[in-house]
Structure formats: C-alpha cells, structure tokens
Amino acid sequence: MLVGGASDVGFEGLMESWEATWPQGREMIERIRAAHRKAELAGVDLMAQSPMADGLRG
C-alpha cells in the first residue's frame, strides 16, 4: 500500500487492512467504524472531509 498507494480502496477496505496489521487495535477500529456508521446515517461523509478523501496516494 505504501508503494502503490490505496486511492482505489474504500473506507472498509482501509479498516480491514488496518485490522490485519494491527490486531491489538480491534477496539479502536470498531469505534472508528461506529463513528463512520453514525455519521453516514446522519448524512455526513467523513471521508469527504478527510485529507484521505481521495485515498492514500502512493
């Protein structure tokens, strides 16, 4: 991911990759997922407000 980038990877793909590389962070990752779900239900796109809105460029 660091060499080729991940601009084509969506939020859930990023979370799955993060979970695979940081198993001890499962609780934090679930909190991030919950925050994104809550925002999505409220009609807010957190990724659009993020510096990673266009993905992680390589």
C-alpha positions, 0 to 999 in steps of 0.5 A: 500500500505504501508503494502503490498507494490505496486511492482505489480502496474504500473506507472498509477496505482501509479498516480491514487492512488496518485490522490485519496489521494491527490486531491489538487495535480491534477496539479502536477500529470498531469505534472508528467504524461506529463513528463512520456508521453514525455519521453516514446515517446522519448524512455526513461523509467523513471521508469527504472531509478527510485529507484521505478523501481521495485515498492514500496516494502512493 
